[in-house]
């Protein structure tokens, strides 16, 4: 059974930093393309960053230059380093994984992902 468990959310002031982690279990993590998504109240879930199994990445325009996605395949952990945080980054952040056994390029489309974590809240105050 695949499980994705996020951690690292919290409250920070604008300009601050947070690092989110996502611990994966139940499949061959190193072969799986992964992504981070977020959803603010009243808004649709949006892709933030994604990474394929070799490490190719893609980012939403709103976070380019501020957020960095990375993965530790030995520990089965996905990270999202968030710097220069803005109030508009406030949202519930979700880790997501695609099907294993197939190579996928990085995607920011939620419908491409099969597995989801429960989310971790990030709140940025001005």
Secondary structure, 3 states (H helix, E strand, C coil): CCEEEEECCEEEECCCCEEEEEEEECCCHHHCCEEEEEECCCCCCEEEEEECCCCCEEECCCCCCCEEEEEECCCCEEEEEECCCCHHHCEEEEEEECCCCCCCCCCCCHHHCCEECCCEEEEEEC
